Amino acid sequence: MATTFSNFRAGYLMTSGNNTLISTSSGERKSISQFVLYNSSTSNVVVSFWLVGAGTGTVDTNVLDRVTVLPRRSVVVGKLVSQVLSPSFTLIGNADTANVIVVNASGVTET
C-alpha cells in the first residue's frame, strides 16, 4: 500500500448547493490532516458536512458536522480532522451563502 501526502482542496470556493469536497475511488482511502474554512463575507455563514457512500443520496439527516464561520475569519473544522474516508466515499459540503467560503484541506491518500 502506497501512502502520499495530498492537497485535497487548495483555495476552493464553495458554490451554491452541494459541493464535493473530497472523494475516494474504490481502491483508495483518504485521511484528513487539515481542514480549514475562510469566510470572505461580512456575515456569519453556516456550513454543513456529511459523508456519502457509493450508491447513497445526500440526506441532510446524516450531517457529520455543522459550523458557523464568523465574518472575515478562518476556522479549523476539528470534527473533520483525522476523519478517514473509506473507498468510494465522498465528503459533501453545503454553505448557506454561495461564493464566500474558501476551503483548504489536505491529508494522506493510501492506494
C-alpha positions as CSV (number, residue, x, y, z in Angstrom):
1,M,0.0,0.0,0.0
2,A,1.5,3.4,-1.0
3,T,0.9,6.5,1.1
4,T,1.2,10.0,-0.3
5,F,0.5,13.5,1.1
6,S,-2.3,15.2,-0.9
7,N,-3.8,18.7,-1.1
8,F,-7.4,17.6,-1.4
9,R,-8.6,21.2,-1.8
10,A,-6.5,24.3,-2.0
11,G,-8.3,27.6,-2.2
12,Y,-11.6,26.0,-3.3
13,L,-14.5,28.5,-3.4
14,M,-17.8,26.8,-2.3
15,T,-20.6,27.5,-4.7
16,S,-24.4,27.2,-4.2
17,G,-25.8,23.8,-3.4
18,N,-23.9,20.7,-2.5
19,N,-20.1,20.8,-3.1
20,T,-18.0,17.6,-3.5
21,L,-15.0,18.5,-1.2
22,I,-13.1,15.1,-1.0
23,S,-13.9,11.8,-2.7
24,T,-12.2,8.4,-2.9
25,S,-12.1,5.8,-5.6
26,S,-12.8,2.1,-4.9
27,G,-9.1,1.4,-4.4
28,E,-8.1,4.2,-2.0
29,R,-8.6,5.7,1.4
30,K,-8.1,9.3,2.5
31,S,-7.3,10.6,6.0
32,I,-7.8,14.3,6.6
33,S,-5.0,16.0,8.5
34,Q,-6.1,19.6,8.0
35,F,-9.4,21.2,7.1
36,V,-9.8,25.0,7.3
37,L,-12.6,27.3,6.1
38,Y,-12.3,31.0,5.5
39,N,-15.3,33.3,5.3
40,S,-14.7,36.3,3.0
41,S,-18.0,37.9,3.6
42,T,-19.2,40.4,6.3
43,S,-21.8,38.0,7.7
44,N,-21.8,34.7,9.5
45,V,-22.0,31.6,7.2
46,V,-23.2,28.2,8.3
47,V,-21.5,25.3,6.6
48,S,-22.8,21.7,6.8
49,F,-20.8,18.5,6.0
50,W,-21.8,14.9,5.5
51,L,-20.2,11.7,4.2
52,V,-21.9,9.8,1.4
53,G,-21.1,6.2,0.4
54,A,-21.4,4.8,-3.1
55,G,-25.0,4.5,-4.2
56,T,-26.5,6.6,-1.4
57,G,-28.0,10.1,-1.7
58,T,-27.1,13.3,0.1
59,V,-29.5,13.3,3.0
60,D,-29.4,16.2,5.4
61,T,-30.3,13.9,8.3
62,N,-26.8,12.4,8.1
63,V,-25.0,15.6,8.9
64,L,-21.5,14.9,10.1
65,D,-20.8,18.4,11.4
66,R,-22.2,21.9,11.1
67,V,-20.1,25.0,11.8
68,T,-20.6,28.7,11.8
69,V,-17.8,30.7,10.3
70,L,-17.6,34.3,11.5
71,P,-17.1,37.2,9.1
72,R,-13.5,37.5,7.7
73,R,-12.3,34.7,9.9
74,S,-10.9,31.2,9.5
75,V,-11.9,28.1,11.4
76,V,-10.4,24.7,11.7
77,V,-13.2,22.1,11.4
78,G,-12.0,19.8,14.2
79,K,-14.5,17.1,13.6
80,L,-13.2,16.5,10.1
81,V,-9.5,16.4,11.2
82,S,-8.5,12.7,11.5
83,Q,-11.6,11.6,9.6
84,V,-10.9,8.7,7.3
85,L,-12.8,8.3,4.0
86,S,-13.2,4.7,3.1
87,P,-13.1,3.5,-0.5
88,S,-15.9,5.0,-2.7
89,F,-16.9,7.7,-0.1
90,T,-17.5,11.4,-0.7
91,L,-17.4,14.4,1.7
92,I,-20.1,16.8,0.8
93,G,-20.2,20.4,2.0
94,N,-23.0,23.0,1.7
95,A,-22.7,26.7,2.7
96,D,-25.8,28.7,3.4
97,T,-24.2,31.6,1.3
98,A,-22.6,30.9,-2.0
99,N,-19.2,32.1,-3.2
100,V,-17.8,33.3,0.2
101,I,-16.4,30.2,1.9
102,V,-12.9,29.1,0.8
103,V,-11.8,25.5,1.7
104,N,-8.2,24.3,2.3
105,A,-7.9,20.6,3.1
106,S,-5.0,18.2,3.0
107,G,-4.1,14.8,4.3
108,V,-2.8,11.4,3.3
109,T,-4.0,9.2,0.4
110,E,-3.5,5.4,0.7
111,T,-3.6,3.4,-2.5
